[in-house]
Amino acid sequence: MSEIQAFRDLIAAANEVSRRGAETGPQWTKLTMALLKAKSAITAKEKATSSLREALDECEDYFDNRADVEYFTDSPTPVPNEEMRLLSVVRAALEKSP
């Protein structure tokens, strides 16, 4: 279940409880289950985000040690090597991540 669907189910359950004005019973059970599913989806997303962040950090270290520019006789300006290009991509991704 995606986190978006988990939140939709949570909102639907909360609306159902609110609409009926019930304080106990199956409505609260449904609301609690929806909340637990949403929490589980959020936890899974946080773990995945953390793993991706760690991988990007390692990529940044790797490319940072190998980034360089190359000088060609037919070019008046230096040309970044592939590692420097990829370092820029990784750093841009890291800036966007939480």
Secondary structure, 3 states (H helix, E strand, C coil): CCHHHHHHHHHHHHHHHHHHCCCCCHHHHHHHHHHHHHHHHHHHHHHHHHHHHHHHHHHHHHHHHHCCEECCCCCCCCEECHHHHHHHHHHHHHHHCC
